[in-house]
Amino acid sequence: MANRRNGTPTLLRELYNPPGTEPTVDIVFVHGLNPLNTQDFAEKTWTHANGALWPRDILPSNVPECRILLFGYNSNVAFDVSNQGIKDHANTLLDRLGRNRKVTENSKTRPIIFVGHSLGGLVIKQALINATNNYEEYGVIKEATRGLVFFGTPHRGGNGASLGQVAANIITAVSGADRNDILRSLSSDSILTKNSNDDFRHQSERYRVLTFYETRKTKVDRWLSGIFGCVFNAIVVDADSAKLGLAGARENQLPIDADHSGICKFESADDRYEPVGGLIEQLVERILEDKTEPEESVLPRDSGVSAFKTLLPSSRLNVERSPNFSGREYEINRIYEHLTTLSSSTRLSRRVVVLHGLGGIGKTEIALAYAFKYRHEYTAVFWIDATNSQTATLGLLQIVQGLIDANITDEYLAIDCATIARRLGIPGLVQEDGLLNSNLGEVDKERVIKAAKRLVETEENKNVLIIYDNYDDIESYDLSQNFPLIQGAF
C-alpha cells in the first residue's frame, strides 16, 4: 500500500542516459499535484497499467541521444493551492537540476525540454519565472530551456469556467474531494494568479511548445453519505484551457483519446503513442537545428556583467481614444488573424498590416482598439509617430531608452550606465544619469537605431507589436527601413 504520510520524496532521477556518448538534450518530466500523498506518484503519473514507464521504456527509441530525467516532489492539495507552495516547488526543481548539470561546461548549457502533466506544467512555468527573477543563480537554466511539452496543463479558464474552477476539477478528479470546498480554498493567494500568467507570457514566445489535451471525460466515484455514486464526470482540462495560444509554428497542439489521468500514459509504441513520440522527436531535431544562442548573444558581450535585461518594456500609449468609437470588430479580428498567422519556414518572421484610407475615417482608432484589446498577447507594445523621419527615429530611440531605464531601476542588477551602453553596442552614448545623449549626430543616431532593431529581433522580444501612426507622406521617406524583423507591425 502506498505511504500516504510521507508522499512523494523530492528527487531528480535519471531514467535514461545515452550509452557511450554525450547527451545532446536533457528532457525533464514533472508531475502534477499528489492529493493522496502516494509515495511513488512521480513514476505513476507516467506509468501505464501494464507497468510501462514510457519516458524510460519507450521514449528513448525516438530520442536515443537525449538524457531523460524524472523530477519528483512532495505535493498535496493543502500546500500547493498557495502561491508560495508552487514557488517553493519551482525553486526545488531549479536547484536540483542546476546542481545536476554543473558537471561540465557542456552539461551546464545543454538544451532543456521540460515535460509537465496537469498542474505540473504550472511548476515548470513558475520555475522559468523564478529563473528570470533570480538570473544570477538560475539564468543558465532559463537560457538552456528550448522546449516545453504540456499534457493537460490549465493555462487559463475554458468552456465558460474560470481557471480556479478548472483547478478544482483537477483536484476533484484525482482525489475525489468535494469540489465546492476546493473552490473556496482557491483564494487570491492561489497558484493560478493572473500575475504568474502575465509574468510567463513575457517569455513564452522564446520556447517551442507541444500541447496535448484530453478528449475523454474523467469519472470519479466514491462513497458519499453512505451511498456509492458519481461525484465527477467531465472533461477536466478542455482544449481552450490547455492551449497556450502561441503564434504560428511555436506551438503544436494535438488531442489525445484519453481522460485527464490517461493522457500521459502509454502502453507501448502503438498508434496512440506514435504522434506523441514523433512530435517530441521532431521538437528535439528543431531545437538542435536552431542552434539558438541566448538572447544576449545578439548584443555585444561583456564578461564583467552576470545579468542584463533584454526584455523590452512597453511604451505608454499616449494617444487619446475617442469616446464615440465603437464597432469595427471585423477589421480588428482580420488584423489579429493576419498578425498571428506566421510562416513555419522562418524562425523570426515579420508580419505587417497597412491601414489606409482618407483622413478622419478612423484608422488610428482601429489601431488603438486593436492594441488595447490584444495588448496582453504581446510581450511589449510600441506606438511610434511616423509623421516624418525625425519622429519615427525618435520612436526607436525611445525603445532603447526604455530598456536602459529598466536596467537602471532593477535593484537586483546593480549595473552602471557605461556597462549598459557597452552591452547595447553604443558605448559613450549613455550619460551618467541614464539618458541617451541629447545631441546625437546622424552617425550616433544610426548606431542607436541599429541597437533598437537588434533588441526587437532577439528571440525574447520577437512577439512585440509596433504601431506606426500618421505615415501619410509616403514619398518623403521610406518607413520600411525602420522595420525590425519581428512579428507584428502595422
N, C-alpha and C positions, 0 to 999 in steps of 0.2 A: 504493500500500500504506500502511496506517495506520502512523504513527510510534509504535512501542511503547516507545521510550526516554523520550520527553517526556510521553506520556499526555495527558489532557485538561487544557488550561490553565484556570487559575482565571478565571472570567468571570461577569458578570451582564449578559446581553444582552437588549435589548428586542426582542421578536418582533412586538408589535402595540401601537399606541397610537391610541386613537380620534381620528380627524382632526377638528380644529376645535373640540374640546370637552375639558373637564377630566375625566379618568377618575374613575369612582366607586369602583372597587375595583382593587387590584393582585393578580394571580394569578401566583404564583411556582412554577415547575416545578423539581424537584430529583431528579436521577438517583441510582442506587444505586452499588454497587461496580463498578470497572472493572479486573478482574484482568488483562486483556490489555493494559492501558495504551493503548487505542485513542484516538487524538488527538481525534476528533470524537464521543466517546461521549455527551456531553451532548445532542447533536442526535439521534444514532442511537437512543438509548433510546426516543424518542417518534416515530420516523420509520418509516413502513410501507415495505415493499419497493418500492412504486411511487413512492417519493420524497416522499410526503405527510407533512409535519411538522405533525401535527394541531393543536397549540397555536397555530401560526401560520396554517395554511391552512384549518382547519375551525372551530375553537372560536369565533373572532370573530363568526361568524354567529349564535351563541347568546347571546354576551355582548358586543355591539358597544360598550358603554360602559366596558368594563374594559381596563386595561393588562395585557399578558401578558409575563412575564419568564422567562428561562431561566438557571438557575444551574448552573455547571459547576465541577468541582474535580478535582484530580489524585489519584484514588483508586486503590489497588491492595490486594490481599489482605494482603500482609505488613504494611502500615501500618495498615489500617483495622480489623483484628481487635483492636487495642488500644483501651482506653477513652480514652486521651489522643488517639488519632487521630480518633475521632468528635467529641470536644470541639473539636479544632482546626478541623475542617471546619465545625462548627456556628458557631463564632466567626467564621470567614471569611464564612459566609452572613450573619450578623448585621451584620458590619462593612460588607460590600458593599451590602447592602440599606439599612442605615441611612444611609450616605453618599448613596445614590441617591435617597432620599426626603427629603433635607433641603432641597430646592429651595424649597418654600413651606410655610407653616403647614398648608395643606390637604393637601399631599402627605405630610407627616410623620404625620398622623393618619388618612390614608385607610385604610379597612379592607383587610385582607390575607387572601388564601386561599392556603395552601401546598398543593402537589400533589407527592406523592412516590411513586416506584416502588421496590419492594423495600426494601433496606436504606437507600435514600434517605429513606424515611419516618422511620427512626431518627435521621437527621441533623436532620430537622425537629423531632422531639420533643426532641432534645438541645438544639437552638437555643432552644427555648422554656424549657427548664430553665435554660440559661445566662443567658437574658434575665431570668429571675426572680432568679437569684443575683447578677447584675450589673445591678440595676434602674436605677441612676442613668444608666448608659450605654445600655442597650438596652430599658429598661422600656417605652418608647414603641412598640417593635415588638410586644412581648407584648400590650400593651393594644389595639393595632390589629388583632391577629390574631383573626379571627372564624370562619374555616372551615378545615378540614383535609380533604384528599382523599388516600386511600391506595390504591395499586394493588399488591396482593400484598406488603404490608409485614407482617413477622412481629412481632406484639406479644407473643406467648407461644408456648410449645410447643403442639403439636396432634397429634391422632390417635396418641397414645402416644409422641410424640417430644418431647425437650426442646427448648428454644429454641436451644441450641447446635447440636443436630442439624438443626434447620430452617435455621439459618445455613449449616451445612456443605452442605446440599442446594443452597442458592442459589449458593454459590461453585463447587461442582462443576458445576452446571447451566450457568454462564456461562463457566467456564474449562476444564472437563474435568480439573481437578486431582483427585488422589486424596482421596477423602472421609475416609478414616481419618487421613491427615496433617492435614487441615484440622481435624478434631475435636480432635486433640492440640494444635493451635495455639490453640484457643479456650479460653484459660485463665481464671483468676479475674479477669484484667485485661481480659476481653472487653468489647466494646461492648454485650453482652447481659446486663450485670449486673443483678441484682434491684434494686439501689439506683436505677438510672436509671429503671426501670419504676415504682418506687414514687414517685420524685420527680415524674414526669409525671402519675401518677394523681391527684395533689393538684390539678391544674389542668385535667384533661381535660374536666370537665363544663362548662367555660365556652365550649367550642367546638361548632359544628355540624360533623358529620363525615359524609363519604361513604366507604364501604368497598367496594372491588371485589376479588373474589377469583377465582382461576382454577379451571377445571373440567377442563382437559386436562392430561395428563401431559407432562412435558418429557423428551425423549430426547436423550442425548448419546453420540455415537460418537467413538472415537479409536483410534489405534494403541497397542497395549499388548503388550509383549514380542513384537513382530513380527507381531501378529495385530490386524486391524481389527475392533473389536467394540463392543458397547454397554456403557458404564460407568455409565450412569444412565438410569432410565426410571420416573419417578414424578411425582406432584403435588409441586411444590416447597414452596409455602406453602398449606396446606389452609385450609378455611373457618374452623375453630376458631382457628387461629393468626392469621389475617388480621383477625379482628374485635376491635375494642377492647372491645366489650361495654357500651357506654353505655346508659343507661336511656331508654326511650321514644323520642321523635322526635329526640333529639340525634344518633343515628347511623342513617344509611340504609345498608343492606347489600344488595349486588347481585352475583350471579355473572356472569362473562363467559366465553363459549365460546372460550377461548384457553389457551395454555400460559403459563409464567411470563414469558417474553420478549414474547409477543404480546399480553398482557393490556392493554398501554398503547400499542398501535399500531393505527391505524385508516386504512383505505384511502380512505374518503370519508364523507359524511354519510348513511350507509346504515342499514339496520335494526340492525346491530350497534353502531354508534356512537350512534344516536338516544337510547337511555336514558341514556348517559353524558353527552352534551351537554345533554340535558334536565334531568338532576339537577344538573349544575353551574349551569345557568341558574336553576333553582329555588333553589339554595343562595345565589346572588348576590341574588336577589329577597328572600329571607327575611332575609338579613343587612342589606340596606338598609331593610327594613320594621322590623326590630328596633330600629334606631337606639339600640343598647345603649351606654350610657356605660361607661367603665372602672369597675371595682368601687368605686373610691374615691369616685365621684360620689354614692353612696348616703349617704356620711358628709360632714359639713361639710368644706369645702376649707380648706387653709392654704397660701398661696403660698410660705411660707418653708420648706416641707418637700418635698424632692425624692422621697422614698420613704417608704412607710408600709405595714407588713404588715397585710393584712386577711384572710389565710387563717387560719382558726381552728385551733388545735392541739386534739387530743383531750384529754378529761379522763381521769384514771385510773379504771379500773373497779374501785373499791374495794368490791367485793361478793364475798363468799366463794362459790365454786362448790361444789356438793355432789359429793363423790367418787362417790356412788352414782347420780348422774343418768345416764341413757342412753336411747336411742331418741328418740321424738318427731320423727323425721325428716320425717314427713308434715306436721306442724304447722309446722315450721321452713321447709320448702320452700313451703308455702302463704303464709307471711308474706313470704318473698322474692319470690314471684310477684306478690303484691299491691303491695308497695312499689316494685317495679321496672317496673311497667306504668303508664306515665304517659299522660295525655291529650295529644294533639298540638295541642290548641286553645289552650293557655296556655304561656307561656314558663317561668313558675315555678309548679309545681303541688305541692300538699301531699297526701301520702298518709298515712293514719292506720290503724293496726291496733289493735284493742282486744282484749286477752286478759282474759276474765272467768271467774269460777267461784269455788267455795268456797276459803277459805283453806287453804293447805298442799297444793294439788293440783299445784303445780309451775309456776305462771305466771312467777315470777321466774327459775326455772331455764331455762325455754324462751327467755325474752328474753335471758338471759346466753348461752345456747348459740348463739342467732342472732347476737348481737353478736360473739362470738369467731370464729364460722365465716365471717362475711361482712364483718368489720371492714376488710379490705383493699380492699373495693369502695366504701368511703365516704371522703370527704376528712377527716372527723372523726366521732367517736362520743362522745356525752354521756349520762351516766347521772344522772338527777335524781330525788331523793327527793321524791315528791309526797304524802307523808303529810298535809301541811296546806299552806296558802298560804304560810306562812313558809319551809318547807323548799323548796318549789317556786321561790319568789322567790330564795332563796339559790343554787339551781342556776343560774339565769340570770345572777346576779351573778358567779358563778364562771366562766362562759363569757367575760364581759368581762375579768375578772381574768387569765384565761389568755392573752388577746390582748395585754393590757398587758405581761405578763411576757415574751411572745415578742418584742415590740418593744424592750423594755429590754435583753434579753440578746443581741440581734443586734448583734455588734460592727461590722457594716458600716453600720448606720443612724445610730448616734450621736445618738439622738433623746431629748429630755428629757421628763420626766413631764408637765409643763404642756402641752407640744405634743401629746402623746398624748391627753391629756384633751380638748383642743380638737378634735382630729381625730375623736374619738368622740362629740363633741357633749355632753360632760359636763364643761365647764370648772369647775375648783375642786373636783372630786370625787376627784381622784387625789393622794395625798400624795407628798412628795418621795422617799419610799422605794419608790414604785411601787405601793403598796397603795391600794385604794379606801378612802375614809373609813369608819371603823368605826362612826360614829354617824350614818348616813344617815337622814334623815327620810323620811316617806312620799312626799313630792314628789320628792326626790332619788332614791329607790329607783325610782320610776316612770321617771325620766329614764334611769337605767342599764338598766332593763328594755327600754325603747324602743331603746337603743343595741344591746343584745343581739339584738333582733329585726331591726334594720336590718342588722347584721352577717351574721346567718344568711340573710337574704333576698338578699344580694348574689349575683351570678352565680357567683363563685368558690366560695362556700360553700353553694350550693344542694343539693349532694349530701351532706348530713350526716344522721346518724342520731341522733335524740334518744329516749331511753327514759325514760319517767316511771313510776317504780316506786311501789308501795304507795298507789295512788289508790283507797282503799276508801270514804272518806266523801264520796261524790259530792254530798251535799246541802249540805255546809259551804261549798264554794267551787267556782267554775267554772274548771276547769283549761284549757278551750279558749282562755281569754284569754291564756294563755302560749304558744299555738302560733304560731310564726313561719310564714310562707308558704313551706314547704320541702317536700322530697320525703319523707323518712322520719321518722315519729314513731309510737311505739306504747306 
